[in-house]
């Protein structure tokens, strides 16, 4: 750290990094707290062009090479999901603080190993998506905990209609545009860890730990196409996950590449209690944050929160893509400086990883699965 400005290395210069974190972290207010001093990508041309475009001094094709040659305070891991664990572990074992994109890992065993390594090394581990960093999450949790809708019996949440090959950035040319989306359809990826993770994170933030899961899935599209190439789909593309929370609530999460509809907000949530309903009405399409919800019951109300209620989102940050990723990163930066725990916790990310892992096992075996991890307590 130099004059309280942290030095960061970013691993993975793909679609997410180019659309969101790199532009955000290039703005002056971000650079008052953290400076990117190196980027890594397995494709040398992509790493080199990302460094040039965003004025990052060094670029590498391997995380270990960066860690050997550059003095860093934290590492930001934005690779495809199957590579999160190896890159995060490499940084942690070198004593670096780490931010990992969602889903944090592909298995519970990997998540356990990361958390144990971070504790041994005395470093902070933050993992997406950080719903605790937006006010509506605490507001909805308070509604449920206050008993305003009675004991929650059932709930529903949906993430539909997503496919990485349709992202506009992938239709261009050059190393920072023509980025192959095939990883999304290979083992370790797919809708559950890449998009349903948002719904699972929000539901667990409000309701707490999941006790048991069962699931069904199917694959309707054995292949997909991108720029004339055929992509073999290795993972399920439609998932229905039924979760039994420790509270007794039963919540269905749908994660699917089928088309969504205008009546159901992407990543929204409806919780039905004995005396009322909590229903997310609007989800900001850029950040994924729920910005409006209603409470139906004896004392009906509607709650609306603007994105500017999140203190990191000001000025140009409101116009750039993936602002929630920037918020996650900046909270980790402040947590390092203030010596506190990050609010996007690795412990919650681990619980969500286990939900995904056990849902896939339940769908494969036809047997309900019991979880062993638990949610951290909310302060």
C-alpha positions as CSV (number, residue, x, y, z in Angstrom):
1,X,0.0,0.0,0.0
2,X,1.3,3.5,-0.9
3,X,-0.3,6.5,0.7
4,X,-3.4,4.4,1.5
5,X,-3.9,3.7,-2.2
6,X,-4.0,-0.1,-2.7
7,X,-2.3,-1.9,-5.6
8,X,-4.5,-4.4,-7.4
9,X,-4.0,-7.1,-10.0
10,X,-7.0,-8.2,-12.1
11,X,-7.2,-11.7,-13.5
12,X,-9.4,-12.4,-16.5
13,X,-9.9,-9.7,-19.2
14,X,-13.0,-11.2,-20.7
15,X,-16.5,-9.8,-21.3
16,X,-17.3,-8.9,-17.7
17,X,-14.0,-7.1,-17.1
18,X,-14.1,-5.1,-20.3
19,X,-17.7,-4.0,-19.8
20,X,-17.6,-3.2,-16.1
21,X,-14.7,-3.4,-13.6
22,X,-12.0,-2.1,-15.8
23,X,-13.9,1.1,-16.9
24,X,-15.1,1.6,-13.3
25,X,-11.6,1.2,-11.8
26,X,-10.2,3.6,-14.4
27,X,-12.3,6.6,-13.1
28,X,-10.5,9.1,-10.8
29,X,-12.6,8.5,-7.7
30,X,-11.8,4.8,-7.7
31,X,-8.1,5.5,-8.3
32,X,-8.0,7.6,-5.1
33,X,-8.4,4.3,-3.3
34,X,-7.1,1.5,-5.5
35,X,-4.9,1.4,-8.6
36,X,-4.7,-1.5,-11.1
37,X,-1.0,-2.2,-11.6
38,X,-1.3,-5.4,-13.6
39,X,-3.8,-7.5,-15.6
40,X,-3.7,-11.2,-16.5
41,X,-5.4,-13.2,-19.3
42,X,-4.5,-16.5,-20.8
43,X,-4.7,-14.9,-24.2
44,X,-1.7,-12.6,-24.5
45,X,-3.2,-10.3,-27.1
46,X,-6.2,-9.7,-24.9
47,X,-4.1,-9.0,-21.8
48,X,-1.9,-6.6,-23.7
49,X,-4.8,-4.7,-25.3
50,X,-6.7,-4.4,-22.0
51,X,-3.6,-3.0,-20.3
52,X,-3.1,-0.5,-23.1
53,X,-6.8,0.6,-23.2
54,X,-7.2,1.1,-19.5
55,X,-3.6,2.4,-18.8
56,X,-2.5,-0.5,-16.6
57,X,1.3,-0.7,-16.4
58,X,1.9,-4.5,-16.6
59,X,0.2,-7.5,-18.3
60,X,0.8,-11.2,-17.9
61,X,-0.6,-14.5,-19.2
62,X,-0.4,-16.3,-15.8
63,X,-1.4,-15.3,-12.3
64,X,1.7,-16.9,-10.7
65,X,3.9,-14.8,-13.1
66,X,2.1,-11.6,-12.0
67,X,2.4,-12.6,-8.3
68,X,6.2,-13.2,-8.7
69,X,6.9,-9.9,-10.4
70,X,4.5,-7.3,-9.1
71,X,4.0,-6.0,-5.5
72,X,0.2,-6.2,-4.9
73,X,-2.3,-5.7,-2.0
74,X,-5.2,-7.5,-3.6
75,X,-6.2,-9.6,-6.5
76,X,-9.5,-9.4,-8.4
77,X,-10.5,-12.7,-10.0
78,X,-12.9,-12.4,-13.0
79,X,-12.1,-15.5,-14.9
80,X,-14.6,-18.1,-16.0
81,X,-16.1,-19.9,-13.0
82,X,-14.0,-23.2,-13.2
83,X,-10.8,-21.1,-12.8
84,X,-11.9,-19.1,-9.8
85,X,-10.5,-21.5,-7.2
86,X,-7.0,-21.9,-8.7
87,X,-6.4,-18.2,-9.2
88,X,-7.9,-17.2,-5.8
89,X,-5.8,-19.8,-4.0
90,X,-2.7,-18.7,-5.8
91,X,-3.2,-15.2,-4.5
92,X,-4.2,-16.1,-1.0
93,X,-1.2,-18.3,-0.5
94,X,1.0,-15.3,-1.4
95,X,-0.7,-13.3,1.3
96,X,-2.9,-11.2,-1.0
97,X,-6.5,-10.1,-0.2
98,X,-8.9,-11.5,-2.9
99,X,-12.2,-10.7,-4.5
100,X,-13.8,-13.5,-6.5
101,X,-16.6,-13.2,-9.0
102,X,-19.7,-15.5,-8.7
103,X,-20.0,-18.3,-8.2
104,X,-17.0,-18.3,-5.9
105,X,-16.1,-21.9,-6.7
106,X,-17.5,-25.0,-8.4
107,X,-17.6,-27.2,-5.2
108,X,-18.1,-26.9,-1.5
109,X,-14.7,-28.5,-1.0
110,X,-13.0,-25.7,-3.0
111,X,-15.0,-23.1,-1.1
112,X,-13.9,-24.6,2.3
113,X,-10.3,-24.7,1.2
114,X,-10.4,-21.0,0.1
115,X,-11.9,-19.9,3.4
116,X,-9.4,-22.0,5.4
117,X,-6.5,-20.6,3.4
118,X,-7.6,-17.0,3.8
119,X,-7.9,-17.5,7.6
120,X,-4.4,-19.0,7.8
121,X,-2.9,-16.3,5.7
122,X,-4.7,-13.5,7.6
123,X,-6.2,-12.0,4.4
124,X,-9.7,-10.9,3.5
125,X,-11.8,-12.8,1.0
126,X,-14.8,-11.2,-0.7
127,X,-17.1,-12.9,-3.1
128,X,-19.9,-11.8,-5.4
129,X,-22.8,-10.9,-5.5
130,X,-22.9,-8.5,-2.6
131,X,-26.6,-7.9,-2.0
132,X,-25.7,-6.8,1.5
133,X,-24.2,-3.7,0.0
134,X,-27.6,-2.4,-1.2
135,X,-30.2,-1.1,1.3
136,X,-33.3,-3.0,0.0
137,X,-31.7,-6.3,1.2
138,X,-31.7,-5.2,4.8
139,X,-35.1,-3.6,4.4
140,X,-36.7,-6.8,3.1
141,X,-35.0,-8.9,5.8
142,X,-36.5,-6.5,8.4
143,X,-40.0,-7.0,7.0
144,X,-39.6,-10.7,7.2
145,X,-38.0,-10.7,10.7
146,X,-40.6,-8.3,12.1
147,X,-43.4,-10.7,11.3
148,X,-45.2,-8.2,9.0
149,X,-46.2,-10.9,6.6
150,X,-46.3,-13.7,9.2
151,X,-44.2,-16.9,9.0
152,X,-43.0,-17.4,5.4
153,X,-44.5,-20.5,3.9
154,X,-43.4,-20.5,0.2
155,X,-41.4,-18.3,-2.2
156,X,-40.5,-18.0,-5.8
157,X,-37.5,-16.5,-7.6
158,X,-36.5,-16.5,-11.3
159,X,-33.5,-15.9,-13.6
160,X,-34.6,-16.6,-17.1
161,X,-33.6,-15.9,-20.7
162,X,-29.8,-15.6,-20.4
163,X,-27.1,-16.7,-22.9
164,X,-23.6,-15.4,-23.1
165,X,-23.3,-15.7,-26.9
166,X,-26.0,-13.0,-27.2
167,X,-24.0,-10.3,-25.4
168,X,-23.4,-7.4,-27.7
169,X,-19.7,-7.1,-26.9
170,X,-19.2,-10.6,-28.4
171,X,-20.4,-9.5,-31.8
172,X,-17.5,-7.2,-32.4
173,X,-13.9,-7.9,-33.6
174,X,-10.6,-7.8,-31.9
175,X,-9.3,-9.4,-28.7
176,X,-11.5,-7.3,-26.4
177,X,-14.7,-8.0,-28.3
178,X,-14.7,-11.4,-30.0
179,X,-14.5,-13.3,-26.7
180,X,-15.6,-16.9,-27.1
181,X,-18.5,-17.8,-24.7
182,X,-18.0,-21.6,-24.9
183,X,-16.9,-21.8,-21.3
184,X,-20.4,-21.0,-20.1
185,X,-21.7,-24.2,-21.5
186,X,-19.0,-26.5,-20.1
187,X,-18.7,-28.4,-16.9
188,X,-18.7,-26.2,-13.8
189,X,-20.6,-23.4,-15.5
190,X,-24.2,-23.0,-16.8
191,X,-27.2,-21.0,-15.5
192,X,-27.1,-22.2,-11.9
193,X,-23.7,-20.9,-10.9
194,X,-23.7,-18.0,-13.4
195,X,-27.1,-16.4,-13.0
196,X,-29.3,-18.3,-10.6
197,X,-26.6,-17.5,-8.1
198,X,-28.1,-14.0,-7.8
199,X,-31.5,-15.4,-6.8
200,X,-29.9,-17.8,-4.3
201,X,-27.8,-15.0,-2.8
202,X,-30.8,-12.7,-2.3
203,X,-33.0,-15.4,-0.9
204,X,-30.4,-16.5,1.6
205,X,-29.7,-12.9,2.6
206,X,-33.3,-12.5,3.6
207,X,-34.3,-16.0,4.9
208,X,-31.0,-17.3,6.1
209,X,-29.6,-20.8,5.7
210,X,-31.0,-23.6,3.5
211,X,-31.4,-27.0,5.1
212,X,-32.3,-29.3,2.2
213,X,-32.6,-29.1,-1.6
214,X,-34.1,-31.1,-4.3
215,X,-34.1,-30.3,-8.0
216,X,-34.9,-31.2,-11.6
217,X,-33.2,-30.1,-14.8
218,X,-33.1,-30.6,-18.5
219,X,-31.1,-29.7,-21.6
220,X,-33.2,-28.5,-24.5
221,X,-30.3,-27.1,-26.6
222,X,-27.5,-29.6,-27.1
223,X,-25.6,-27.1,-29.2
224,X,-25.3,-23.3,-29.6
225,X,-23.7,-21.2,-32.2
226,X,-21.4,-18.1,-32.0
227,X,-19.7,-16.4,-35.0
228,X,-20.2,-19.5,-37.1
229,X,-18.8,-21.9,-34.5
230,X,-20.8,-24.7,-33.0
231,X,-20.6,-24.9,-29.2
232,X,-21.4,-28.3,-27.6
233,X,-23.5,-27.8,-24.5
234,X,-22.2,-29.9,-21.6
235,X,-24.5,-28.6,-18.8
236,X,-28.2,-28.4,-18.1
237,X,-29.9,-25.3,-19.5
238,X,-33.1,-25.4,-17.4
239,X,-33.2,-25.9,-13.6
240,X,-35.9,-26.0,-11.0
241,X,-34.5,-26.0,-7.4
242,X,-36.7,-26.5,-4.4
243,X,-35.1,-25.3,-1.1
244,X,-36.2,-26.0,2.4
245,X,-34.8,-23.2,4.6
246,X,-33.9,-23.7,8.3
247,X,-37.0,-21.6,9.0
248,X,-39.2,-24.1,7.3
249,X,-39.9,-21.9,4.3
250,X,-40.0,-23.6,0.9
251,X,-38.6,-21.5,-2.0
252,X,-38.4,-22.5,-5.7
253,X,-35.6,-21.0,-7.7
254,X,-35.8,-21.3,-11.5
255,X,-32.5,-20.9,-13.4
256,X,-33.0,-21.2,-17.2
257,X,-32.0,-20.3,-20.6
258,X,-35.6,-20.3,-21.6
259,X,-37.3,-16.9,-22.4
260,X,-38.4,-14.7,-19.5
261,X,-41.4,-12.5,-19.5
262,X,-42.2,-8.9,-18.6
263,X,-44.4,-9.7,-15.6
264,X,-41.6,-11.4,-13.7
265,X,-38.6,-9.3,-12.8
266,X,-35.3,-11.0,-13.6
267,X,-33.8,-12.0,-10.3
268,X,-37.0,-11.0,-8.5
269,X,-38.4,-12.6,-5.4
270,X,-41.8,-13.3,-4.0
271,X,-42.3,-14.5,-0.4
272,X,-45.7,-15.6,0.8
273,X,-46.4,-15.6,4.5
274,X,-49.3,-16.5,6.7
275,X,-50.4,-12.9,6.9
276,X,-49.1,-11.2,3.8
277,X,-46.7,-11.1,0.8
278,X,-43.4,-9.5,0.1
279,X,-42.9,-9.1,-3.6
280,X,-40.0,-7.5,-5.5
281,X,-41.5,-5.3,-8.2
282,X,-38.4,-3.9,-9.9
283,X,-34.9,-5.1,-10.4
284,X,-32.4,-2.6,-11.9
285,X,-31.3,-4.3,-15.2
286,X,-27.8,-3.0,-15.0
287,X,-26.8,-3.7,-11.4
288,X,-29.2,-6.6,-10.6
289,X,-30.1,-4.8,-7.3
290,X,-33.8,-5.0,-6.3
291,X,-35.0,-1.3,-6.3
292,X,-38.7,-1.6,-5.5
293,X,-40.7,-4.1,-3.4
294,X,-44.2,-4.1,-2.0
295,X,-45.6,-5.6,1.2
296,X,-49.2,-6.8,1.0
297,X,-51.1,-7.5,4.1
298,X,-52.6,-5.7,7.0
299,X,-50.3,-2.7,6.5
300,X,-49.6,-2.6,2.8
301,X,-46.6,-0.5,1.7
302,X,-44.3,0.1,-1.3
303,X,-40.6,0.7,-0.9
304,X,-38.5,2.3,-3.6
305,X,-34.7,2.8,-3.4
306,X,-32.6,4.6,-6.0
307,X,-29.2,3.3,-7.1
308,X,-27.6,6.4,-5.6
309,X,-28.5,5.1,-2.1
310,X,-25.4,2.9,-2.6
311,X,-22.6,5.4,-1.7
312,X,-20.1,4.1,-4.2
313,X,-22.5,4.7,-7.1
314,X,-22.0,8.3,-8.2
315,X,-21.4,10.2,-11.5
316,X,-20.1,8.0,-14.3
317,X,-20.4,4.8,-12.3
318,X,-24.2,5.0,-12.8
319,X,-23.7,4.9,-16.5
320,X,-21.3,2.0,-16.8
321,X,-22.2,-1.6,-16.8
322,X,-21.9,-4.1,-13.9
323,X,-21.9,-1.4,-11.2
324,X,-22.5,-4.1,-8.5
325,X,-19.1,-5.7,-9.2
326,X,-17.5,-2.3,-8.7
327,X,-19.3,-1.9,-5.4
328,X,-18.2,-5.3,-4.2
329,X,-14.6,-4.5,-5.1
330,X,-14.6,-1.1,-3.4
331,X,-16.2,-2.5,-0.2
332,X,-13.3,-4.9,-0.1
333,X,-10.8,-2.0,-0.6
334,X,-12.4,-0.1,2.3
335,X,-12.5,-3.3,4.4
336,X,-8.7,-3.7,3.9
337,X,-8.0,-0.1,4.9
338,X,-10.4,-0.1,7.8
339,X,-9.4,-3.6,8.9
340,X,-13.0,-4.9,9.0
341,X,-14.7,-7.8,7.3
342,X,-16.0,-7.3,3.7
343,X,-19.8,-7.3,3.4
344,X,-19.8,-9.6,0.4
345,X,-18.7,-12.6,2.5
346,X,-17.0,-15.7,1.4
347,X,-19.1,-17.6,4.0
348,X,-22.3,-16.7,2.3
349,X,-20.8,-17.5,-1.1
350,X,-19.8,-20.9,0.2
351,X,-23.4,-21.6,1.3
352,X,-24.7,-20.7,-2.1
353,X,-22.0,-22.8,-3.8
354,X,-23.2,-25.8,-1.8
355,X,-26.9,-25.1,-2.7
356,X,-25.8,-25.3,-6.4
357,X,-23.7,-28.4,-5.9
358,X,-26.4,-30.2,-4.0
359,X,-29.1,-29.2,-6.4
360,X,-27.2,-30.8,-9.3
361,X,-26.6,-33.9,-7.2
362,X,-30.3,-34.0,-6.3
363,X,-31.3,-33.7,-10.0
364,X,-28.8,-36.4,-10.9
365,X,-29.8,-38.9,-8.2
366,X,-33.4,-38.1,-7.7
367,X,-32.7,-37.8,-3.9
368,X,-33.2,-34.8,-1.7
369,X,-29.8,-33.5,-0.4
370,X,-29.0,-32.1,3.1
371,X,-26.6,-29.2,3.4
372,X,-23.7,-29.0,5.9
373,X,-22.8,-25.3,5.5
374,X,-24.7,-22.4,7.1
375,X,-25.2,-18.7,6.5
376,X,-23.2,-16.3,8.6
377,X,-25.1,-14.2,11.0
378,X,-26.1,-10.7,9.8
379,X,-24.8,-7.8,11.9
